[in-house]
Amino acid sequence: MGLEKLDPILRLIPSIKKPEVAPSFKEKLKWTAIIMSVYFIMFSTPAFGVSITSLNSSIFAILNTIFAARIGTLVTVGIGPIVLSSIMLQLLQGAGLINMDLENIEEKGRFQSLQKLMAMAIAIVEAVIFATTAVVPISRAYFVPIAIQLAIGATIVIYLDEMMVKYGITSGINLFIAGGVAFSLIAGTANILIPEAISSIAASSATAIPQAILDFGPLFFAIIVFLVSIYVLDMKIELPLAFSQFRGVGGRLPIPLLYVSVLPVILATSLTASLSVWLRVAANVHGPAANIVHFFAYYTNQSGSSGFSGPVLSGGIVYLIQPTGFLPYSTKYGGVGSYNTYFYLLATATSPLYMPWGGAPLFVPEWLHFLIYTLILVLLCVLFGKFWVEMTGQNPKSVAEQLQDVGWQIPGFRRDPRVLESILNKYLPTIIVLGSIFVALLAAFATLTGAIGNGMGILLTAGIMYSLYQQLEQEHMIESYPELNKLLS
């Protein structure tokens, strides 16, 4: 597909100018602090005309975490457009519908501009969806200005992410997710867990103390998931390397168990969460098409003390591949708020699955929903893990060529990229699958146990902070020893 025809349009899209001189470590820290400050100001600012009570709703906890968003504020749309545009372009590239050489500077720039254009278009569409489908409780008279505010906020987030990549420490997507999770962790502990524990103790019953301890279960699970994540992130195998041009100079190639980090979980959950947002447009459809829509996503209208009124995903295929509905602090059942009630509902409650041809719905037990969600998450993570490795040049063939170009070889084998590739093929495919399965299962465990800050978010934040620590360590080392920069480049 000749994307050169889009150049006149792509040139009109503003871009953050790349620094002529690479910023120093201190400058990167300064820019990172400025960008995160702007993000948190938007994170804390409700869109004009939005009910402030909507900001306390936990219905969209998964969306808030994955998209680094906060429903009702200027970052209601969050990083969703950035992630979705990236997924769509990667799929088009992988399917051969577009063919761009990302190692070519000109085509890489065209790819990035096209991704930004798609992200802006998605931001506008999602802003309209959020404003018109009662995600944010507003008067119908205000939906146009609300949609405009949300679209502008999403566009600013797109440019903040670009600025972070060019001037900051890491990608804006990573830090926005980590910042949102940190906020929800603190807010959740202060606004939910501590009051629940105090209420249990005030009851003065024989089980008051055990119940108060149990009330902190989500915090304990969050700590467990964080510690397990950090431990596993450091697990790796190391292949010995020798530098062909200098005898006696060697090193090791670390291949971590989480070779693709937590990216498969981000992509898989972003995809399923986005489906629930986009299908809200058809939530109130009637007529023959209603059966088909309800088969994929069935919504029920909710209004209550949670501060939210509007359609809530309660059944259908999209519901079954998401954890929505049976979390310990879910709002589907009026706010479970107790592990005792949670496990009872998990064993006894059901969700409707309407058949496309009409008639009475099938009722799927929530324990089966639990298994379906976990299985689909594992499958999607494996697919996205393999896909991401191929698209980012981390597959055995690409890594072998990179090592060959630098001058590394495996001791005891001849210097040939095919030999390197065959050795890497013994490890990388298996590690990619195992790592993707592990992060999927850990994310499912974290989410389904109701870890405060959203279990998925704790897993993502652990991976993000670990990667950030390694990057900061490398940046500091390069700053201290400039000669290393020449060697690494």
MOLIN-V904713 format. One record per pair of residues at least 24 apart in sequence whose C-alpha atoms are under 8 Angstrom apart, sorted by the first residue. I is the first residue (numbers start at 0). J is the second residue. D is the distance in whole Angstrom. If there is no record, write none. Layout:
BEGIN
I&J&D + I&J&D
END
This chain:
BEGIN
0&96&6 + 0&97&5 + 0&98&7 + 1&97&8 + 2&97&8 + 6&109&7 + 9&109&7 + 9&112&6 + 9&113&7 + 9&116&7 + 12&112&7 + 12&116&7 + 14&158&8 + 15&158&7 + 15&161&7 + 15&162&6 + 17&165&6 + 17&166&8 + 18&165&7 + 18&166&7 + 22&166&7 + 23&478&7 + 24&474&6 + 24&475&7 + 24&478&7 + 26&166&8 + 26&167&8 + 27&166&6 + 27&167&4 + 27&168&6 + 28&167&6 + 28&168&7 + 29&167&8 + 30&163&7 + 30&166&6 + 30&167&5 + 31&163&6 + 31&166&8 + 31&167&5 + 31&168&6 + 34&159&6 + 34&162&8 + 34&163&7 + 35&174&8 + 35&175&7 + 38&156&7 + 38&159&8 + 38&175&8 + 41&72&7 + 41&73&5 + 41&74&6 + 41&152&8 + 42&68&7 + 42&69&6 + 42&72&6 + 42&73&6 + 42&74&6 + 43&72&7 + 44&72&5 + 44&73&6 + 45&71&6 + 45&72&4 + 45&73&6 + 46&71&6 + 46&72&5 + 46&73&5 + 46&145&7 + 46&148&7 + 46&149&7 + 47&145&7 + 47&148&8 + 48&137&7 + 48&141&7 + 48&145&7 + 49&135&7 + 49&136&7 + 49&137&6 + 49&145&8 + 50&135&8 + 50&136&6 + 50&137&7 + 52&306&5 + 52&307&8 + 53&135&7 + 53&136&7 + 53&305&8 + 53&306&5 + 53&307&6 + 55&305&7 + 55&306&7 + 56&305&6 + 56&306&6 + 56&307&6 + 57&305&8 + 57&328&8 + 57&329&7 + 57&330&7 + 58&329&7 + 58&330&6 + 58&331&8 + 60&453&7 + 61&272&8 + 61&323&8 + 61&453&7 + 61&455&8 + 62&269&8 + 62&272&6 + 63&179&8 + 64&176&6 + 64&179&7 + 64&180&6 + 64&453&7 + 64&455&7 + 64&456&6 + 65&176&7 + 65&265&7 + 65&268&7 + 65&269&6 + 65&455&8 + 65&456&7 + 66&176&7 + 66&269&7 + 67&172&8 + 67&175&6 + 67&176&5 + 67&177&8 + 67&178&8 + 67&179&6 + 67&180&8 + 68&179&7 + 70&134&8 + 70&135&7 + 71&135&6 + 72&149&8 + 73&148&7 + 73&149&6 + 73&152&5 + 73&153&8 + 74&149&7 + 74&152&6 + 74&153&6 + 74&156&8 + 75&149&6 + 75&152&8 + 75&153&8 + 76&122&7 + 76&125&7 + 76&126&7 + 76&129&8 + 76&149&7 + 76&150&8 + 76&152&8 + 76&153&6 + 77&153&6 + 77&156&7 + 78&153&7 + 78&156&7 + 78&157&7 + 78&172&7 + 79&122&8 + 79&269&7 + 79&273&8 + 80&117&8 + 80&118&5 + 80&119&7 + 80&121&5 + 80&122&5 + 80&153&8 + 81&114&8 + 81&115&7 + 81&118&5 + 81&157&7 + 82&266&7 + 82&269&7 + 83&118&7 + 83&121&8 + 83&269&8 + 83&270&7 + 84&114&6 + 84&115&8 + 84&117&6 + 84&118&5 + 84&121&8 + 85&114&6 + 86&266&8 + 88&114&7 + 89&390&7 + 93&390&8 + 115&157&8 + 118&157&8 + 119&153&8 + 119&154&6 + 119&157&8 + 122&150&6 + 122&153&6 + 122&154&7 + 123&147&8 + 123&150&5 + 125&150&8 + 125&276&8 + 125&277&8 + 126&150&5 + 128&276&8 + 128&277&7 + 128&279&8 + 128&280&7 + 129&276&8 + 132&279&7 + 132&280&7 + 132&309&7 + 132&310&8 + 133&308&7 + 133&309&5 + 133&310&7 + 134&307&8 + 134&308&8 + 134&309&7 + 134&310&8 + 135&307&8 + 136&307&7 + 136&308&6 + 136&309&8 + 168&467&8 + 168&470&8 + 168&471&7 + 169&467&7 + 169&470&8 + 173&463&6 + 174&463&8 + 176&456&8 + 176&459&8 + 176&460&7 + 177&456&8 + 177&459&7 + 177&460&5 + 177&463&7 + 177&464&8 + 180&452&6 + 180&453&7 + 180&456&6 + 180&457&7 + 180&460&7 + 181&452&7 + 182&452&8 + 183&451&8 + 183&452&5 + 183&453&8 + 184&451&6 + 184&452&4 + 184&453&8 + 185&452&8 + 187&451&6 + 187&452&7 + 188&218&7 + 188&451&7 + 213&338&8 + 214&337&7 + 216&450&8 + 217&448&7 + 217&449&6 + 217&450&4 + 217&451&5 + 218&450&6 + 218&451&5 + 219&450&7 + 220&445&7 + 220&448&7 + 220&449&8 + 220&450&5 + 220&451&8 + 221&445&7 + 221&450&5 + 221&451&6 + 221&452&8 + 221&454&6 + 221&457&6 + 224&441&7 + 224&445&6 + 224&454&8 + 224&457&7 + 224&458&7 + 225&457&6 + 225&458&6 + 225&461&6 + 228&458&6 + 228&461&6 + 228&462&7 + 229&461&6 + 229&462&7 + 229&465&7 + 231&256&7 + 231&257&8 + 232&256&7 + 232&257&6 + 232&260&8 + 232&462&7 + 232&465&8 + 238&409&8 + 239&409&6 + 239&410&7 + 240&407&6 + 240&408&6 + 240&409&5 + 240&410&6 + 241&407&6 + 241&408&5 + 241&409&6 + 241&410&6 + 242&406&6 + 242&407&5 + 242&408&6 + 243&406&6 + 243&407&6 + 243&408&7 + 243&414&8 + 244&406&7 + 254&427&8 + 255&430&8 + 256&430&6 + 256&431&8 + 256&433&7 + 256&434&5 + 257&430&8 + 257&431&7 + 257&434&5 + 257&435&7 + 257&438&8 + 258&430&7 + 258&431&6 + 258&434&7 + 259&384&6 + 259&387&8 + 259&388&7 + 259&431&7 + 259&434&7 + 259&435&7 + 260&434&8 + 260&462&7 + 261&438&7 + 261&458&8 + 261&459&6 + 261&462&6 + 262&384&7 + 263&379&8 + 263&380&5 + 263&381&7 + 263&383&5 + 263&384&5 + 263&387&8 + 263&435&7 + 264&376&8 + 264&380&6 + 264&438&7 + 264&439&6 + 264&442&8 + 265&459&8 + 266&380&8 + 266&383&7 + 267&376&7 + 267&379&6 + 267&380&6 + 267&383&7 + 268&376&8 + 271&317&7 + 271&320&7 + 271&321&7 + 272&321&7 + 274&317&7 + 275&312&7 + 275&317&7 + 275&318&8 + 279&310&8 + 282&310&7 + 290&353&7 + 290&354&7 + 290&355&5 + 290&356&7 + 290&357&6 + 291&354&7 + 291&355&5 + 291&356&8 + 292&355&8 + 293&352&8 + 293&353&6 + 293&354&8 + 293&355&8 + 294&352&6 + 294&353&5 + 294&354&6 + 294&355&6 + 297&351&8 + 297&352&8 + 297&353&8 + 305&330&8 + 313&350&7 + 313&351&8 + 314&350&5 + 314&351&5 + 314&352&6 + 315&350&8 + 315&351&7 + 315&352&5 + 315&353&7 + 316&352&7 + 319&368&5 + 319&371&7 + 319&372&6 + 320&368&8 + 320&371&6 + 320&372&4 + 320&373&8 + 320&375&6 + 320&376&7 + 321&372&6 + 322&369&7 + 322&372&6 + 322&446&7 + 322&447&7 + 325&365&7 + 325&447&8 + 326&446&7 + 326&447&6 + 326&448&7 + 326&449&6 + 327&447&8 + 327&448&7 + 327&449&5 + 328&449&7 + 373&439&8 + 373&440&7 + 373&443&6 + 376&439&6 + 376&443&8 + 377&435&7 + 377&436&5 + 377&439&5 + 377&440&7 + 378&436&8 + 380&435&5 + 380&436&7 + 380&439&6 + 381&431&8 + 381&432&6 + 381&435&5 + 381&436&6 + 384&431&7 + 384&432&7 + 384&435&6 + 385&431&7 + 385&432&8 + 394&427&8 + 395&420&5 + 395&421&8 + 395&423&5 + 395&424&6 + 395&427&7 + 396&420&5 + 399&423&8
END
